[in-house]
Amino acid sequence: MRMAAILAVVAAGPAMAEVPRVVTDFGPVQSIVMDVMGDLGLPAVLVQGGGDPHDFQLRPSQAGDLQQADLVIWTGPELIPSLGDALTTLAEGATVLQLIKDGGGVQRPFEEAEEHEGEGHDHEAGVDPHAWLNPANGAAWAGAIATALGAQDPDNAATYAANAAALQGRLAALDADLIALLAPVKDRPFVVYHDALGYFTDHYGLTVAGAVELSDATPPSAARLADIRALFEAAGAVCIFPEVGRDPVLIATVTEGTTVRVGAAQDFEFLERPAGPGQYEAMLRDIGTGIATCLQG
Ligand SMILES: [Zn+2]
């Protein structure tokens, strides 16, 4: 009896290891971290309830959450410039993983922002922040996230690594599906709402004719609307894709009297899509399926 109790305590030892308290920046990253942590823990998120990551400002209560964090996992200042300063005063022993910089994925230049420098965008110069829209980046980040979690929590390192490998396997299968789905419509031009899909369209070789909104911080003028209609005609745009939570009236205005079809609204910044296990890959599948469906139609 006594021996059994002692053995039980010894056996329970590794399970008592502290799972890190993790804070993420926004829904796509939170979802990938949920996949990697599995049942071991639940990552917190800073951008909540339909918030736009590009406009995010840390609330005072969230500064307290950050002080409790063991590990902060975020896209980087390319996406949320205001968060960099808050991360200089974390608790002792806390670590930060910046995914665009250190997550091991590919980067692409933010051409639109460069062309329109000084028109109100506030991104870090040069790098397109929407890097989660390349599934290969999500796969690379899952590995980096597992490594960062395992460094803080060695007892569970193998579980984090196995969960990341499972996600990478699912993403590889999804990628093969999307390559097959999108190949037939590669040459059909389409218009997006904001200039965010570059990682996705580069990866699948799609043809983007332009964006309705110049950058995340610049609403289009009447002159810009006329330019967009001229662009539709010149490029032979087949479809335009609105975004959930962003100006549907504008889309209706620019497409009125044209033959451009309005495709499924996209939500790759998780303005309404809830974060959760499997939601990162579900978002990618929805983007690809929506584009293929409209362009085929
Ligand atoms: Zn964006």
Residues whose N, C-alpha, C, O or C-beta is under 5 A from the ligand:
A	BS01	ZN	A196
